[in-house]
Amino acid sequence: MSKIDPTAGERETAKRNHEELRKRFPSRQFPPLSQHEMLVVGDMIDPRMIDTTLDSLGGLRDQIKSLKNKVMKPLENPQVFSTPLLGTTRGILLYGPPGTGKTLLAKALAKESGATFINVRASSVHNKWFGETNKLIAAIFSLARKFEPSIIFIDEVDALLGRRGDAEQDFVTAMKTEFMQHWEGMTTDPNSRVIVLAATNRPDFLDDAVKRRFPDKFHVGMPTADERLEIVWKTLLREAATRRYYASLARGAAAGAGEAAGTPHGVDQQLLHPGTFRQALAPLVPLTDGFSGSDLFNVCREAAQAAAEAGGEGERDHGGMSFGDVQPITLDVLKEACLRVRPSSSAMMPKEDRINGGEGHGHGGGVPMGGLPLLGQLAVGGTVLAEVHDDKGDTRRVKLRLLGDGHHYG
């Protein structure tokens, strides 16, 4: 009989999700859940399991301050923020270029607010059976209300709630309408502490009715020079702390405690001091122009891997490497890593790289023109980045465009 029952598989999934939920929240009392709620409960995340905090994020000071006032205060103080004008916001939209920290900001917000975090994925709500998608949408909101305060997070929201049009299939339009009705409709509880938090790098693709339901919109842009240094600093701090932890496990608690009080593992201490890291990392500013937070993480990762390769060359034949064998991450290693990592933002990419998704032109692929090392291939009518060294020995990047006469201009 189970072979001809179209919902048999879904019931099994719901049962597994419910069992997994009780394992993740062992001390929590659960209200009765419907079958559709148990299907989406697998996307519910305990905020205690999130390791990202607002303090761990580099930059984004203005956005963090505003989000604390818009989200954390109302969720933590419902006795005050319950009037028509002070009530919890219904929707918050984070928009900006890729890799600028929108998803990390959402995770940190859920962590510090203590709110239940429901990560909505398209695969969780789309169903091949007619009407089931609408029921799953309704289950997301009913589940959020049962576990409020809650944050319903939708990454790349433009893919799920984009503009409605005549060419759109009926079930897709019905899904979007269902979502908006539960979000802010006739039966929505005005005192509900459920927030829809979404992120996108294409806000113009959102449906107008969806944009109206985001009263609070925050632009998460490319980091400034000072923010880039802070991102690198906090990334190195976390790397040093993690290496100390693993070293303490390998060498014993007593040795680990002594090492933790001494020099940090694998990172030049001058780059970690809170009072001097900006001066120590200042040479990276011109090399990271146009880099997003994700690009800067890749720079640190590239530097860490290069240091590990340099320090572990003698250990490859017989294994047995430890953190003591790894070369430290220094400013010079970071500068070299900056030249190997390409900015992911299309605004800073050569034209042909934007078409190819940023692939295929690694560092050193360009042909020097007029003494300038090019980062990419230079085609007629296109642009490319080039390294320029001034009299002080500092390096910065400039854009060049090749015109039809064969000359290149900044």
C-alpha positions as CSV (number, residue, x, y, z in Angstrom):
1,M,0.0,0.0,0.0
2,S,2.9,2.3,0.8
3,K,4.1,2.0,-2.8
4,I,1.0,3.7,-4.2
5,D,0.7,6.3,-1.4
6,P,2.2,9.5,-2.8
7,T,2.7,10.9,0.7
8,A,4.4,7.9,2.3
9,G,7.9,9.3,1.6
10,E,7.0,12.7,3.1
11,R,5.6,11.1,6.2
12,E,8.9,9.2,6.7
13,T,10.8,12.4,6.2
14,A,8.6,14.2,8.7
15,K,9.2,11.5,11.3
16,R,12.9,11.7,10.9
17,N,12.9,15.5,11.1
18,H,10.9,15.4,14.3
19,E,13.3,12.9,15.9
20,E,16.3,15.0,14.8
21,L,14.6,18.1,16.3
22,R,14.3,16.5,19.7
23,K,18.0,15.6,19.6
24,R,19.0,19.2,18.7
25,F,16.8,20.6,21.4
26,P,16.9,18.0,24.2
27,S,15.7,20.3,27.0
28,R,12.9,22.0,25.1
29,Q,9.2,21.3,25.3
30,F,7.6,20.9,21.9
31,P,4.0,21.8,21.0
32,P,2.2,19.4,18.7
33,L,3.4,19.7,15.2
34,S,1.5,19.0,12.0
35,Q,2.9,16.7,9.3
36,H,3.8,19.8,7.1
37,E,5.4,21.5,10.0
38,M,7.5,18.4,10.6
39,L,8.6,18.5,6.9
40,V,10.1,22.0,7.3
41,V,11.3,21.6,10.9
42,G,14.6,20.3,9.5
43,D,15.4,23.9,8.4
44,M,15.0,25.1,12.0
45,I,18.3,26.0,13.6
46,D,19.0,26.4,17.3
47,P,20.7,29.8,17.8
48,R,23.1,28.2,20.3
49,M,24.6,26.1,17.5
50,I,25.5,29.2,15.5
51,D,29.2,30.2,16.1
52,T,29.0,33.6,14.4
53,T,28.6,36.7,16.6
54,L,28.3,40.4,15.8
55,D,31.7,41.1,17.4
56,S,33.3,38.5,15.1
57,L,32.3,40.5,12.0
58,G,34.7,43.1,10.6
59,G,33.2,46.4,9.6
60,L,29.4,46.8,9.2
61,R,29.3,49.1,12.3
62,D,26.4,51.2,11.1
63,Q,24.3,48.2,10.0
64,I,25.0,46.3,13.2
65,K,24.0,49.3,15.3
66,S,20.7,49.8,13.4
67,L,19.9,46.0,13.4
68,K,20.4,45.9,17.2
69,N,17.8,48.6,17.6
70,K,15.4,47.2,15.0
71,V,15.6,43.5,15.9
72,M,17.3,42.7,19.2
73,K,15.7,45.3,21.4
74,P,12.1,44.5,20.3
75,L,12.6,40.8,20.6
76,E,14.2,41.1,24.0
77,N,11.7,43.6,25.4
78,P,8.3,42.7,24.1
79,Q,6.7,44.5,27.1
80,V,7.8,47.8,25.6
81,F,7.9,47.1,21.9
82,S,4.3,46.1,21.5
83,T,2.5,49.3,20.5
84,P,1.4,50.0,16.9
85,L,4.4,52.2,16.3
86,L,7.0,50.4,18.4
87,G,6.0,46.8,17.4
88,T,8.5,44.3,16.0
89,T,9.4,45.0,12.4
90,R,7.9,42.5,9.9
91,G,10.7,42.4,7.4
92,I,14.3,43.3,7.0
93,L,16.1,43.3,3.7
94,L,19.9,43.1,3.4
95,Y,21.1,43.9,-0.1
96,G,24.4,44.6,-1.7
97,P,27.2,42.9,-3.7
98,P,28.0,39.3,-3.2
99,G,30.5,38.3,-0.5
100,T,29.9,41.4,1.7
101,G,28.6,39.5,4.8
102,K,24.8,39.6,4.4
103,T,24.4,35.9,5.4
104,L,26.9,36.1,8.2
105,L,25.1,39.2,9.5
106,A,21.8,37.3,9.6
107,K,23.4,34.4,11.4
108,A,25.0,36.6,14.0
109,L,21.7,38.4,14.5
110,A,19.9,35.1,15.2
111,K,22.7,34.1,17.6
112,E,22.7,37.2,19.7
113,S,18.9,37.7,19.7
114,G,18.3,34.1,20.8
115,A,15.6,33.8,18.2
116,T,14.7,30.5,16.5
117,F,16.3,30.6,13.0
118,I,14.4,29.0,10.2
119,N,16.4,28.9,7.0
120,V,14.0,28.7,4.1
121,R,15.3,26.9,1.0
122,A,13.5,26.6,-2.3
123,S,13.8,22.8,-2.1
124,S,12.0,22.8,1.2
125,V,8.8,24.5,-0.1
126,H,8.5,23.3,-3.7
127,N,6.5,20.2,-4.1
128,K,5.3,18.4,-7.3
129,W,1.8,17.8,-5.8
130,F,-0.8,20.5,-6.4
131,G,-1.5,22.6,-3.3
132,E,1.3,21.1,-1.2
133,T,3.7,24.0,-1.7
134,N,1.1,26.4,-0.3
135,K,0.7,24.1,2.8
136,L,4.5,24.1,3.3
137,I,4.6,27.9,3.2
138,A,1.8,28.0,5.8
139,A,3.7,25.5,7.9
140,I,6.8,27.7,7.9
141,F,4.9,30.6,9.5
142,S,2.9,28.4,11.9
143,L,6.1,26.8,13.0
144,A,7.7,30.2,13.5
145,R,4.8,31.4,15.6
146,K,5.0,28.3,17.8
147,F,8.7,28.9,18.5
148,E,8.7,32.7,18.6
149,P,10.7,34.9,18.8
150,S,11.7,33.6,15.4
151,I,13.6,34.8,12.3
152,I,12.6,33.4,8.9
153,F,15.7,33.8,6.8
154,I,15.6,33.6,2.9
155,D,19.0,33.9,1.2
156,E,18.9,35.0,-2.4
157,V,15.3,36.0,-1.9
158,D,14.9,37.3,-5.5
159,A,15.0,33.7,-6.7
160,L,12.0,32.8,-4.5
161,L,10.0,36.0,-4.4
162,G,10.9,37.7,-7.7
163,R,8.6,39.7,-9.8
164,R,5.3,38.2,-10.8
165,G,4.4,38.2,-14.5
166,D,2.0,37.0,-17.1
167,A,4.5,34.3,-18.3
168,E,4.9,32.9,-14.8
169,Q,3.3,29.6,-14.0
170,D,0.2,29.6,-11.9
171,F,1.6,27.5,-9.0
172,V,4.6,29.9,-8.7
173,T,2.3,32.9,-8.4
174,A,0.1,31.1,-5.9
175,M,3.2,30.3,-3.8
176,K,4.3,33.9,-3.7
177,T,0.8,35.1,-2.9
178,E,0.5,32.5,-0.1
179,F,3.9,33.6,1.4
180,M,2.8,37.3,1.4
181,Q,-0.6,36.6,3.0
182,H,1.0,34.7,5.9
183,W,3.7,37.3,6.2
184,E,1.4,40.3,6.4
185,G,-2.2,39.6,5.7
186,M,-5.7,39.7,7.1
187,T,-5.1,37.0,9.8
188,T,-1.6,38.1,10.8
189,D,-1.2,38.6,14.5
190,P,0.0,42.2,15.0
191,N,1.8,41.2,18.2
192,S,3.6,38.2,16.7
193,R,7.4,38.3,17.1
194,V,8.2,36.7,13.8
195,I,10.6,38.6,11.5
196,V,11.3,37.8,7.8
197,L,14.9,38.5,7.2
198,A,16.1,38.2,3.6
199,A,19.3,38.8,1.6
200,T,19.9,39.5,-2.1
201,N,22.3,41.1,-4.4
202,R,19.5,41.9,-6.9
203,P,16.9,43.9,-5.0
204,D,15.4,45.3,-8.2
205,F,14.2,41.8,-9.2
206,L,11.9,41.6,-6.2
207,D,8.2,41.9,-6.6
208,D,6.8,45.3,-5.6
209,A,4.5,43.8,-3.1
210,V,7.4,41.9,-1.5
211,K,9.5,45.1,-1.3
212,R,6.7,46.9,0.4
213,R,6.7,44.3,3.2
214,F,10.4,45.1,3.9
215,P,10.0,48.4,5.9
216,D,13.7,48.2,6.9
217,K,16.3,47.9,4.2
218,F,20.0,47.9,4.8
219,H,22.7,48.3,2.2
220,V,25.7,46.0,2.9
221,G,28.2,47.5,0.6
222,M,31.9,46.9,-0.2
223,P,34.1,47.4,2.8
224,T,36.1,50.7,3.2
225,A,39.9,50.7,3.6
226,D,39.6,50.7,7.4
227,E,36.9,47.9,7.3
228,R,39.1,45.8,5.1
229,L,41.9,45.9,7.7
230,E,39.5,45.0,10.4
231,I,38.2,42.0,8.5
232,V,41.7,40.7,7.9
233,W,42.6,41.3,11.6
234,K,39.6,39.5,12.9
235,T,40.1,36.6,10.5
236,L,43.7,36.3,11.7
237,L,42.6,36.5,15.4
238,R,40.2,33.6,14.9
239,E,42.8,31.5,13.1
240,A,45.3,32.1,15.8
241,A,42.8,31.1,18.5
242,T,41.7,28.0,16.7
243,R,45.3,26.9,16.2
244,R,46.0,27.4,19.9
245,Y,43.0,25.2,20.7
246,Y,44.0,22.3,18.5
247,A,47.6,22.6,19.7
248,S,46.4,22.3,23.3
249,L,44.5,19.1,22.4
250,A,47.6,17.6,20.7
251,R,50.1,18.5,23.4
252,G,48.0,18.3,26.5
253,A,46.0,20.8,28.5
254,A,49.0,22.0,30.5
255,A,51.1,22.7,27.5
256,G,48.2,24.3,25.7
257,A,47.6,26.7,28.6
258,G,51.2,27.8,28.5
259,E,51.2,28.3,24.8
260,A,47.9,30.2,24.9
261,A,49.6,32.7,27.2
262,G,52.6,33.0,24.9
263,T,52.9,33.9,21.3
264,P,49.9,33.0,19.1
265,H,50.2,30.0,16.8
266,G,51.1,30.7,13.2
267,V,50.4,34.5,13.0
268,D,52.9,37.3,13.4
269,Q,52.0,38.9,16.7
270,Q,52.4,42.4,15.3
271,L,49.4,41.8,13.1
272,L,47.2,40.8,16.0
273,H,47.7,43.6,18.5
274,P,44.4,45.6,18.8
275,G,46.2,48.9,19.1
276,T,48.7,48.5,16.2
277,F,47.1,46.1,13.6
278,R,45.9,49.0,11.4
279,Q,49.5,50.4,11.1
280,A,50.9,46.9,10.6
281,L,48.3,45.9,7.9
282,A,48.3,49.3,6.2
283,P,50.3,48.1,3.2
284,L,47.4,45.8,2.3
285,V,45.0,48.7,1.6
286,P,46.1,49.5,-2.0
287,L,46.4,45.8,-2.8
288,T,42.8,45.0,-1.6
289,D,41.0,47.8,-3.3
290,G,37.6,46.4,-4.5
291,F,37.8,43.3,-2.4
292,S,34.7,42.1,-0.6
293,G,34.8,40.4,2.9
294,S,34.7,37.0,1.2
295,D,37.7,38.0,-1.0
296,L,39.6,39.1,2.1
297,F,38.9,35.7,3.8
298,N,40.3,34.1,0.6
299,V,43.4,36.2,0.9
300,C,44.0,35.0,4.5
301,R,43.3,31.5,3.4
302,E,45.7,31.7,0.6
303,A,48.3,33.2,2.9
304,A,47.8,30.4,5.5
305,Q,48.1,27.7,2.8
306,A,51.3,29.2,1.4
307,A,52.8,29.4,4.9
308,A,51.8,25.8,5.6
309,E,53.3,24.6,2.3
310,A,56.6,26.5,3.0
311,G,56.9,25.1,6.5
312,G,55.8,21.5,5.7
313,E,58.0,20.8,2.7
314,G,60.5,18.8,4.8
315,E,57.7,16.8,6.5
316,R,55.9,15.6,3.4
317,D,57.9,12.4,3.0
318,H,57.2,11.0,6.5
319,G,54.2,13.0,7.7
320,G,53.8,14.0,11.3
321,M,53.4,17.7,10.8
322,S,52.3,19.9,13.7
323,F,51.6,23.6,14.0
324,G,55.1,24.1,15.1
325,D,56.2,23.1,11.6
326,V,54.0,25.7,9.9
327,Q,55.5,29.0,9.0
328,P,53.8,32.0,10.5
329,I,51.4,34.2,8.5
330,T,53.4,37.5,8.0
331,L,52.7,40.7,6.2
332,D,54.9,39.6,3.3
333,V,52.9,36.4,2.9
334,L,49.6,38.4,3.0
335,K,50.9,40.8,0.3
336,E,51.8,37.9,-2.0
337,A,48.4,36.4,-1.4
338,C,46.7,39.6,-2.4
339,L,48.3,39.4,-5.8
340,R,47.1,35.8,-6.3
341,V,43.4,36.4,-5.3
342,R,41.1,38.1,-7.7
343,P,38.2,40.4,-6.6
344,S,34.9,38.7,-7.0
345,S,32.9,41.8,-7.7
346,S,32.1,42.2,-11.4
347,A,32.8,45.9,-11.1
348,M,36.5,45.2,-10.5
349,M,36.9,42.4,-13.0
350,P,38.1,42.6,-16.5
351,K,35.3,42.5,-19.1
352,E,36.1,39.0,-20.3
353,D,36.3,37.7,-16.7
354,R,32.8,39.0,-16.0
355,I,31.5,37.0,-19.0
356,N,33.4,33.8,-17.9
357,G,32.4,34.1,-14.2
358,G,35.9,35.2,-13.1
359,E,37.6,32.0,-14.1
360,G,40.4,31.3,-16.5
361,H,42.8,34.2,-15.9
362,G,45.0,33.6,-12.9
363,H,47.8,36.0,-11.7
364,G,50.6,36.2,-14.2
365,G,48.3,35.4,-17.2
366,G,48.7,38.9,-18.7
367,V,51.5,40.2,-20.9
368,P,53.4,43.2,-19.5
369,M,52.7,46.4,-21.4
370,G,54.8,49.4,-20.9
371,G,56.4,47.9,-17.8
372,L,53.1,47.3,-16.0
373,P,52.3,43.7,-14.9
374,L,48.8,42.9,-15.9
375,L,46.3,40.8,-13.8
376,G,44.4,39.2,-16.6
377,Q,44.1,39.4,-20.4
378,L,43.7,42.7,-22.1
379,A,41.4,42.8,-25.1
380,V,40.4,45.6,-27.4
381,G,37.6,47.6,-25.7
382,G,38.0,45.7,-22.4
383,T,39.6,46.7,-19.1
384,V,42.1,45.0,-16.9
385,L,43.8,45.6,-13.6
386,A,47.5,46.4,-13.5
387,E,50.1,46.8,-10.7
388,V,51.7,50.2,-10.3
389,H,54.6,50.8,-8.0
390,D,55.3,54.4,-6.8
391,D,58.5,55.9,-5.6
392,K,57.9,54.8,-2.0
393,G,57.7,51.2,-3.0
394,D,54.0,51.0,-2.4
395,T,51.8,49.0,-4.8
396,R,48.3,49.9,-6.0
397,R,46.0,48.7,-8.7
398,V,44.7,50.7,-11.6
399,K,42.3,50.0,-14.4
400,L,43.5,50.0,-18.0
401,R,41.4,50.1,-21.2
402,L,42.8,49.0,-24.5
403,L,41.5,51.2,-27.4
404,G,41.4,50.3,-31.1
405,D,44.7,52.1,-31.8
406,G,46.6,49.5,-29.6
407,H,47.4,52.0,-26.8
408,H,46.3,51.4,-23.2
409,Y,45.0,54.2,-21.0
410,G,44.2,54.5,-17.2
